[in-house]
Amino acid sequence: MLKWVLAWIGLASLLDFVLMGTDKWKARRNRWRVPEKTFFLVALLGGSPGAILGMYAFRHKTRHWYFKWGLPAILAAQVALGGWLYWRFFL
């Protein structure tokens, strides 16, 4: 079960990381952009580590307070929920 959860988180993180890079590329070329709600949706579905890494790796969306504080808040909530689920059902 744990390997499936980690695989899901890895794939969602990779998706959000790629979305950050793609959006930065599109922003530089004045093209159609990825909607901001897409970043948050993928982050809520488990991609918050990739979103945070992509945000700082591509220096993208770092000036927006809702990304700067929102994505780490989502990650903290997911870690807390994961810890609680592990403690509740596996210990």
N, C-alpha and C positions, 0 to 999 in steps of 0.2 A: 504494500500500500504506500509506504513512504517513498519508494522509487518513482511511483506514478505521480505523486504530489510534486516531488522535486523535478521530474521531467516537465510537468505542466508549468511550474514556475520558471524553469529554464527557457521553455519555448515562448512563454508570454513575455519574459524579460528580453529575449532576443528580438521579438517583434517590436516592443516599445523602443528598444535601442535603435533598431533600423528605422523606425518611424521618426525618431528624433533626428537622425542623420539625413534622412530624405527630406524632412521639412526644412532643415537648415539649408540644404542644397537648393531646394525650391525657393526659399526666401531670398537667396543671393541672386537668383535668376528671374525674380519677379514672376513666378508661376503660381498655379493653383496650389494652395497650402493644405496641409493636414489639419482638420478641425481640432481645436484644443480639447474638446470633450472626448475625442478619440484617445488622446494620451491618458486621460484620467480613467476612461473605461477600461483600457488594457491594464493600467496600473491596478485598478480595483480587482481585476480578474487574475492578479498574481504577477504582473509585470513591473511592479514598482522598483525592484532593484535595477532592472534594465533602463527604466525611465530616468532614474537618478544618475546612473552611469552615463547614459547618453546625453543628458542635460549638461553635465560638466565636461565630458569628452569632446562634444561638439560646440561647447560654449553657447548653448541654445536655450532660450527661455529662462536664463538665470536671473534676469532683472524683474521678472514677474513674481510678485510675492506669493501668489497662489500656487506657483510651481515650486518656488524656493522652499516654502513651508508646507505646502499641501502634499507633495509627493513623499517627503520624509514622514509626515504624519500618517499617511496611508500605510507606509512600510512599518511604522511602529505599531499601528493597530493590527496589521497582519501578523507580525511577530508575536504580539500579545495573544491574539486569538489562537495562533498555532501552538503557543506554549500552553495555553489553557486547555485546548483540545487534547494535546499530548498528555498533559498531567491528568486530565479527567478520564480519558479512555485507555491509556496505555500504561499507566503506573498503578 
